Amino acid sequence: MHKRAAEETRMKMTYDYLIIGGGISGSSLAYELAVHGTVALVEAETTPGYHSTGRSAALYTRNYGSPVVQRINAAGHAFFTHPPEGFCDVPLLTQRGCLTVAAPGQEDALEAILALSTSESPVEQITATQALELAPL
């Protein structure tokens, strides 16, 4: 089919469901709805799960985010560390690190992240050599 004709055909397609957002919620919903009809999943970013899904679904950090997000994270801490009996067979959290890198000119942003450090959830500054030991590129 000619490229223009293919584009016109695609533009005329009708879907049973339109999901806006390709994060974990949108992708999960699209998966579940696919057995009931056709689904169009629309994502503005170049990669699905780019923002909060990639950060929040993969990493739990009590002191990350705005003050409101930090309070939400703190409120969930007891559940994540001690889920109800029978909720799951494996721990919900495992200890691991997170590395944030600041390029020249981004030092202020790095200082803001370092300022989130608490005694319960420390944020530590390391050297470039230490960073390369943890995550060799």
PESUL-V876334 format. One record per backbone hydrogen bond with DSSP energy under -1.0 kcal/mol. NH is the residue of the N-H (numbers start at 0). CO is the residue of the C=O. Records with the same first field share a line. If there is no record, write none. Layout:
BEGIN
NH=CO + CO
END
This chain:
BEGIN
5=1
6=2
7=3
8=4
9=5
10=6
11=7
12=9
16=37
18=39
20=41
26=22
27=23
28=24
29=25
30=26
31=27
32=28
33=29
35=32
39=16
41=18
54=50
55=51
56=52
58=54
63=60
69=65
70=66
71=67
72=68
73=69
74=70
75=71
79=75
80=76
81=77
86=83
105=102
109=105
110=106
111=107
112=108
113=109
114=110
115=112
116=113
117=120
130=126
131=127
132=128
133=129
134=130
END
